[in-house]
Structure formats: C-alpha cells, structure tokens
C-alpha cells in the first residue's frame, strides 16, 4: 500500500509542479510538461512491479507511436483559442480532434503491419 501512496504522491507532485510553474512562466511550465516525466514514472513503476525489461520496452515503443497524434492537441487548442472560441469548447474540440488523430494513426499503423 505504501508503494501506491508513493506513486500517487510523486505523480501528483509532478502535475502540481507543472501547473504552478506555468503560472509564473509559460516557457518553464511548458519545458517541464514537455519532458516525458509521465513516461519515465510509468517505466520505473512498471519495472519495479514486474521486473520485466521487455514489458518496459514494449510500452516505450507504443508511446513513441502514440506521441505523434497527441501533438494534434497542441496544434488545435491554441488555434481555436486564438480564433475566439471559449476555453471549454476549444478544449472539447481539440480533444475530439486528438482522438480522431489517434484512431487514424492506429488504422494506418495496422495497414503497414505495425502492431502496438
């Protein structure tokens, strides 16, 4: 149970640090958020839980491919906000666009024989 509490505490601290830093500097908040901290934490937790390097390698490989459609959010959100849409609608539409990008990439990867 202590290990779960530690996982939650470190993961939450990372998110809070990004949000607090972004209040002071969008550059430094973005720099911290752009680091693959979530992935690094997931690799560590997964390895500690399983001791299986192959499982970590498979996760890393899948993350590589799935980062590509996630970039859709970072393109659509500022575009919609700067065109006058309110925050919540922009976030919703960006989320939908990102989900469609994920769907499309997974379909393309299957067509070329890449399995996640």
Residue pairs with C-beta under 8 A, 6 or more apart in sequence:
3 48
7 41
7 45
10 41
11 38
11 41
14 37
14 38
14 41
17 32
18 29
18 32
18 33
19 29
21 28
21 29
21 32
22 28
22 29
22 30
22 33
23 29
36 63
39 60
39 63
42 59
43 56
43 59
43 60
46 52
46 55
46 56
46 59
47 53
47 55
47 56
61 116
62 116
65 105
65 109
65 114
65 116
66 102
66 105
66 116
68 105
69 98
69 101
69 102
69 104
69 105
70 98
70 101
70 102
72 94
72 97
72 98
72 100
72 101
73 94
73 95
73 97
73 98
76 90
76 93
76 94
76 97
76 98
77 90
77 91
77 94
80 89
80 90
80 93
80 94
81 87
81 90
85 93
106 116
109 115
109 116
